[in-house]
Amino acid sequence: MDTSREYNNPLVEQRADPWVYKHTDGYYYFTASVPEYDRIEVRRSTTIEGLTTAEPVVVWRKYETGPLSANIWAPEIHYIDGKWYIYFAAARTTETTDGLFDHRMFALENASANPLEGTWEEKGQVKTAWESFALDATTFQHKGKLYYVWAQKDLNIEGNSNLYISEMSNPWTLTGPQTLIATPEHDWEIIGYKVNEGAAVLKRNGRIFISFSASATDFNYCMGLLVADEDSDLLDAASWTKLPNPVFQTNEENGQFGPGHNSFTVNENGEDVLIYHCRNYKKITGDPLYDPNRHTRAQVFHWNEDGTPNFGVPVKDAANK
């Protein structure tokens, strides 16, 4: 019998690209894209369920003009070497050129013990080896090194975005080689757009897993998985293997469409929890990016005998159980 915790989904309505970070202070910290794409909010709770009603605090707002003035996307909050950091993407305009937005990646820093207080200082753009559409950064530490994983357009590769990894010399500066580890190649990664984005890192069973999202942001959106041995050179592209099939995708029977852009956490019972966004309807009027109803959801996941994660299928909304 499965006694794992079930959550009343949606966990937080109208919050896409959700990020939940469990800190040593006993709080879960939550941030995500807001439908207006104009600010960054953080909220916290001592339980995952409590995030539903936790009061959001606006920690940063977009500028009127310039590189930080449009489409504030996919913030993530991390705690690194005693300080808080938020990574996010921002653009100069909501317009696109050749189907691409002009996002770049940025970092904020806060030295307060509680990131809902104190001052968030802009550390500027996180610069990569070349200037192009870049977004969805995440970081993780492994064997004493800090790594950065992000999505970016390579002007010489067809499609919207690929996944890259680099070491960091500090939480806002990349150093050394920047390695391409995934490009959209399978049929399920290239529907509507050729996209690999929204990376999240999971370390377990002697391996490092990177989940990512693929295809357009409608019902075709889905999650894939990269795997590397924890003792391998993470900056060597050959260390990473992409599973050939999606690991989490639309489930019409459960009324869940386009799950993706996830994060990972652990609940109060010690169970692994997948945090993701999803819509509960298929048909969208207009551009899916401006449909506000990608809601944050949570569900416990398990592990296969071969040591890989088993995310199952997106569960029904509480109202439909």
Backbone torsions as a table, in degrees:
resi	resn	phi	psi	omega
1	MET	NA	135.2	-179.8
2	ASP	-85.8	110.9	-179.2
3	THR	-101.0	12.1	-175.6
4	SER	-66.8	156.2	-176.9
5	ARG	-65.0	137.5	172.5
6	GLU	-111.7	144.5	-177.6
7	TYR	-110.2	148.7	176.6
8	ASN	-83.2	92.4	-179.3
9	ASN	-85.6	148.5	-1.0
10	PRO	-68.7	146.7	177.9
11	LEU	-74.7	-49.3	176.1
12	VAL	-135.8	121.8	-177.6
13	GLU	-77.7	148.4	176.1
14	GLN	55.0	42.1	172.7
15	ARG	-131.6	110.3	-179.0
16	ALA	-96.5	166.4	177.0
17	ASP	52.8	51.1	-169.3
18	PRO	-75.1	142.4	177.9
19	TRP	-129.3	123.0	176.2
20	VAL	-119.8	127.1	179.9
21	TYR	-123.0	122.3	178.0
22	LYS	-92.3	119.7	-174.9
23	HIS	-100.8	166.5	-179.9
24	THR	-68.9	-12.0	178.6
25	ASP	-83.2	3.5	178.2
26	GLY	88.7	1.1	179.9
27	TYR	-101.7	147.2	166.3
28	TYR	-95.0	126.1	178.7
29	TYR	-104.5	133.8	-173.7
30	PHE	-126.6	132.8	169.7
31	THR	-143.8	160.0	-176.3
32	ALA	-169.0	171.0	173.3
33	SER	-71.5	133.1	173.6
34	VAL	-93.3	153.7	-174.9
35	PRO	-58.8	-28.5	-178.7
36	GLU	-79.7	-13.8	-179.9
37	TYR	53.8	35.7	-173.2
38	ASP	-121.4	-0.9	-174.4
39	ARG	-159.4	170.2	174.1
40	ILE	-120.6	125.9	178.5
41	GLU	-113.4	148.4	171.3
42	VAL	-131.8	138.9	172.5
43	ARG	-135.0	163.7	179.6
44	ARG	-144.5	156.5	178.3
45	SER	-156.8	155.1	177.6
46	THR	-80.6	-7.2	174.6
47	THR	-132.7	158.2	176.3
48	ILE	-64.5	-43.9	179.5
49	GLU	-59.6	-32.9	-177.6
50	GLY	-65.8	-16.5	179.1
51	LEU	-65.4	-23.5	-179.7
52	THR	-59.0	-42.1	-174.5
53	THR	-108.7	-0.9	-179.8
54	ALA	-62.8	143.0	-177.8
55	GLU	-75.0	121.4	176.9
56	PRO	-75.6	141.1	176.3
57	VAL	-113.5	126.0	177.4
58	VAL	-78.1	116.8	-177.1
59	VAL	-101.6	-14.7	-178.9
60	TRP	-162.4	142.7	175.8
61	ARG	-124.4	152.8	-178.9
62	LYS	-68.3	161.2	175.9
63	TYR	-86.3	166.4	178.4
64	GLU	-75.0	-34.9	179.4
65	THR	-141.2	170.5	175.6
66	GLY	94.4	-172.0	-172.9
67	PRO	-69.5	-10.3	-178.9
68	LEU	-116.0	36.5	-169.9
69	SER	-114.9	-2.7	-175.4
70	ALA	-148.5	150.6	171.6
71	ASN	47.1	65.0	177.1
72	ILE	-76.6	111.9	-169.2
73	TRP	-119.3	145.0	161.3
74	ALA	49.4	56.8	175.6
75	PRO	-68.5	146.8	172.4
76	GLU	-129.8	141.1	177.8
77	ILE	-111.3	131.3	-177.8
78	HIS	-133.2	153.4	175.5
79	TYR	-116.1	115.9	-173.4
80	ILE	-133.4	121.2	175.2
81	ASP	50.6	45.9	172.7
82	GLY	84.3	4.2	177.5
83	LYS	-133.3	157.7	176.9
84	TRP	-93.0	143.0	176.4
85	TYR	-132.9	140.9	170.1
86	ILE	-118.0	126.6	174.1
87	TYR	-105.1	138.3	179.5
88	PHE	-155.1	168.9	175.9
89	ALA	-115.1	145.9	179.3
90	ALA	-146.0	158.4	-177.4
91	ALA	-131.7	168.4	176.2
92	ARG	-84.7	-24.4	-173.2
93	THR	-152.3	158.1	173.8
94	THR	-85.6	-6.0	179.3
95	GLU	-73.7	157.4	176.1
96	THR	-116.3	155.6	173.9
97	THR	-123.3	121.9	-176.2
98	ASP	52.9	38.1	176.7
99	GLY	80.9	1.6	-177.8
100	LEU	-113.8	139.5	169.4
101	PHE	-75.9	174.3	-177.8
102	ASP	-114.1	36.9	-178.7
103	HIS	-64.0	147.3	167.1
104	ARG	-129.8	169.0	-174.9
105	MET	-105.4	141.9	-175.5
106	PHE	-135.4	162.4	-179.6
107	ALA	-132.5	142.4	172.3
108	LEU	-118.4	150.8	-179.3
109	GLU	-130.5	142.2	178.0
110	ASN	-141.6	123.9	-176.8
111	ALA	-90.0	-1.2	-178.7
112	SER	-70.3	152.3	174.8
113	ALA	-64.6	-38.6	177.8
114	ASN	-106.8	114.8	-175.1
115	PRO	-71.5	-7.3	173.4
116	LEU	-79.3	-6.9	177.9
117	GLU	-119.0	-179.9	176.1
118	GLY	73.9	-165.3	-174.0
119	THR	-114.1	132.9	172.7
120	TRP	-94.2	116.2	-178.2
121	GLU	-98.0	132.6	177.6
122	GLU	-75.5	121.9	177.9
123	LYS	-94.8	-0.2	175.2
124	GLY	91.4	-172.3	-179.1
125	GLN	-72.0	137.5	170.6
126	VAL	-83.8	106.3	-171.0
127	LYS	-84.3	132.9	173.5
128	THR	-104.8	-177.1	-172.8
129	ALA	-67.6	-17.9	177.4
130	TRP	-148.8	161.9	-177.3
131	GLU	-96.2	116.9	172.6
132	SER	-166.7	176.3	176.6
133	PHE	-47.0	120.6	-177.0
134	ALA	-146.2	142.0	-174.4
135	LEU	-166.4	177.7	169.0
136	ASP	59.5	49.4	179.4
137	ALA	-79.9	145.0	169.9
138	THR	-137.8	161.8	177.8
139	THR	-132.4	157.5	172.8
140	PHE	-155.5	155.0	178.4
141	GLN	-107.6	140.5	-179.5
142	HIS	-153.5	125.7	179.1
143	LYS	51.1	43.6	175.1
144	GLY	80.0	4.1	179.4
145	LYS	-115.7	148.3	177.5
146	LEU	-102.3	127.3	-178.6
147	TYR	-116.4	154.3	179.8
148	TYR	-126.4	130.9	176.5
149	VAL	-123.8	133.9	-175.8
150	TRP	-152.3	171.2	177.2
151	ALA	-109.9	137.1	-179.6
152	GLN	-153.4	152.3	175.0
153	LYS	-84.5	125.6	169.1
154	ASP	-98.2	120.7	-174.7
155	LEU	-61.9	-17.2	-179.5
156	ASN	-97.3	0.7	179.8
157	ILE	-120.0	128.7	179.8
158	GLU	-63.6	142.3	177.5
159	GLY	117.3	-178.9	-174.6
160	ASN	-89.4	-48.3	-175.2
161	SER	-157.8	146.2	175.1
162	ASN	-118.2	169.9	177.7
163	LEU	-103.7	139.1	-178.6
164	TYR	-131.0	157.4	174.7
165	ILE	-133.5	145.3	177.5
166	SER	-149.0	154.0	169.0
167	GLU	-80.2	159.0	178.8
168	MET	-119.7	141.6	174.2
169	SER	-87.7	-23.9	168.9
170	ASN	-154.6	173.9	-171.8
171	PRO	-66.7	1.1	176.5
172	TRP	-132.3	11.9	-176.9
173	THR	-134.3	126.2	176.8
174	LEU	-85.4	151.0	178.8
175	THR	-142.2	149.9	176.0
176	GLY	74.2	-163.1	-175.2
177	PRO	-67.5	148.4	175.5
178	GLN	-115.5	113.8	-166.9
179	THR	-105.1	129.5	172.7
180	LEU	-74.0	122.0	-178.3
181	ILE	-117.2	-10.8	178.1
182	ALA	-160.1	136.6	170.9
183	THR	-126.9	151.0	177.1
184	PRO	-65.3	119.6	-174.6
185	GLU	-134.5	-33.1	-177.9
186	HIS	-85.2	161.6	-178.4
187	ASP	-55.3	-38.2	-175.6
188	TRP	-76.1	-6.6	-179.6
189	GLU	-99.9	-4.6	-168.4
190	ILE	-128.4	22.1	179.6
191	ILE	-82.6	119.8	-178.2
192	GLY	83.5	-56.2	176.6
193	TYR	-141.4	154.3	174.0
194	LYS	-90.2	102.6	-168.0
195	VAL	-135.5	130.3	158.5
196	ASN	-125.4	122.1	-175.3
197	GLU	-156.8	179.3	170.3
198	GLY	62.8	46.1	-177.1
199	ALA	-69.9	145.7	172.4
200	ALA	-143.2	142.8	-170.6
201	VAL	-109.1	137.8	-179.8
202	LEU	-135.3	122.9	-179.5
203	LYS	-110.1	123.8	-178.9
204	ARG	-169.0	151.0	170.9
205	ASN	56.0	38.1	177.4
206	GLY	75.6	11.3	-178.2
207	ARG	-133.7	160.5	172.9
208	ILE	-114.7	123.7	179.2
209	PHE	-107.8	137.8	171.3
210	ILE	-121.9	111.9	172.1
211	SER	-81.6	155.0	177.9
212	PHE	-153.6	168.0	179.2
213	SER	-114.7	153.1	-172.4
214	ALA	-141.1	158.1	177.6
215	SER	71.8	-175.7	-176.7
216	ALA	-67.3	162.4	-172.9
217	THR	-84.2	17.8	174.4
218	ASP	-92.9	-148.3	-176.6
219	PHE	-69.1	-10.2	177.5
220	ASN	-81.2	-13.5	179.8
221	TYR	-59.8	137.4	-177.8
222	CYS	-157.7	174.5	-176.4
223	MET	-114.5	138.3	172.8
224	GLY	-116.3	-179.6	-175.5
225	LEU	-144.6	132.9	170.9
226	LEU	-106.2	148.3	-178.3
227	VAL	-134.8	136.4	172.9
228	ALA	-138.0	149.5	173.2
229	ASP	-70.2	138.2	-175.4
230	GLU	-64.7	-20.0	179.2
231	ASP	-95.1	0.2	-178.9
232	SER	-80.6	168.9	174.5
233	ASP	-79.5	106.5	-174.0
234	LEU	-68.5	-15.4	177.9
235	LEU	-91.7	4.6	175.7
236	ASP	-99.9	118.1	-177.2
237	ALA	-56.0	-29.9	-177.6
238	ALA	-69.1	-14.9	178.7
239	SER	-73.6	-17.6	-172.4
240	TRP	-104.5	133.0	176.0
241	THR	-119.5	132.0	176.1
242	LYS	-95.6	128.4	175.1
243	LEU	-65.7	142.4	-170.8
244	PRO	-73.8	-16.5	-177.1
245	ASN	-123.0	156.8	176.3
246	PRO	-63.9	149.9	-179.3
247	VAL	-103.8	-6.8	-179.5
248	PHE	-162.7	125.6	-173.7
249	GLN	-154.7	176.6	-179.8
250	THR	-48.7	137.3	173.6
251	ASN	-129.2	99.6	-175.4
252	GLU	-62.9	-38.2	-177.6
253	GLU	-59.9	-37.0	179.2
254	ASN	-91.6	1.0	177.1
255	GLY	69.7	35.5	-178.2
256	GLN	-122.6	125.5	-171.5
257	PHE	-128.3	128.5	174.8
258	GLY	69.3	46.7	179.5
259	PRO	-69.4	144.4	178.0
260	GLY	172.1	-165.0	-176.5
261	HIS	39.7	70.5	-168.7
262	ASN	-100.2	172.0	164.7
263	SER	-140.1	170.8	-178.5
264	PHE	-121.7	143.9	171.6
265	THR	-149.2	-178.2	179.3
266	VAL	-126.6	132.3	-177.6
267	ASN	-83.9	-178.2	-175.1
268	GLU	-65.1	-19.4	178.1
269	ASN	-90.4	-0.1	-178.2
270	GLY	85.3	7.5	179.3
271	GLU	-84.0	148.3	176.1
272	ASP	-75.8	136.5	-176.8
273	VAL	-127.2	132.0	173.7
274	LEU	-94.1	124.9	175.5
275	ILE	-107.9	128.1	-175.8
276	TYR	-154.0	167.8	172.3
277	HIS	-109.0	157.0	-177.1
278	CYS	-162.7	153.6	169.4
279	ARG	-102.1	156.5	176.9
280	ASN	-107.1	23.9	170.6
281	TYR	-149.8	157.4	-172.5
282	LYS	-94.1	-43.4	-173.0
283	LYS	-82.8	127.5	-179.3
284	ILE	-121.3	134.4	175.7
285	THR	-91.8	125.3	179.5
286	GLY	81.2	-161.9	-177.2
287	ASP	-71.5	124.9	-180.0
288	PRO	-56.5	-27.7	-179.1
289	LEU	-61.9	-27.3	-176.2
290	TYR	-106.6	12.8	168.4
291	ASP	-87.4	120.1	-168.1
292	PRO	-80.3	-2.7	-165.6
293	ASN	-97.6	37.5	166.0
294	ARG	-86.0	103.7	-174.9
295	HIS	-93.6	147.8	175.5
296	THR	-75.3	133.6	178.9
297	ARG	-131.0	159.6	179.5
298	ALA	-135.8	139.7	171.1
299	GLN	-155.0	144.0	177.5
300	VAL	-67.8	140.1	173.6
301	PHE	-124.7	166.9	-172.4
302	HIS	-125.0	-173.4	-174.9
303	TRP	-127.5	137.5	176.8
304	ASN	-75.8	163.5	-180.0
305	GLU	-62.0	-27.2	-179.8
306	ASP	-83.4	5.3	175.9
307	GLY	88.5	5.9	177.9
308	THR	-96.2	153.1	-179.8
309	PRO	-71.4	146.6	176.0
310	ASN	-120.9	103.6	-174.7
311	PHE	-83.4	-12.2	-178.4
312	GLY	70.1	-142.6	177.5
313	VAL	-124.4	155.3	178.0
314	PRO	-59.4	127.4	-175.8
315	VAL	-78.8	161.0	179.3
316	LYS	-64.4	153.4	170.2
317	ASP	-64.2	151.4	-177.6
318	ALA	-55.6	-36.2	-177.3
319	ALA	-67.6	-18.7	-174.8
320	ASN	-107.4	5.1	-177.6
321	LYS	-76.7	NA	NA
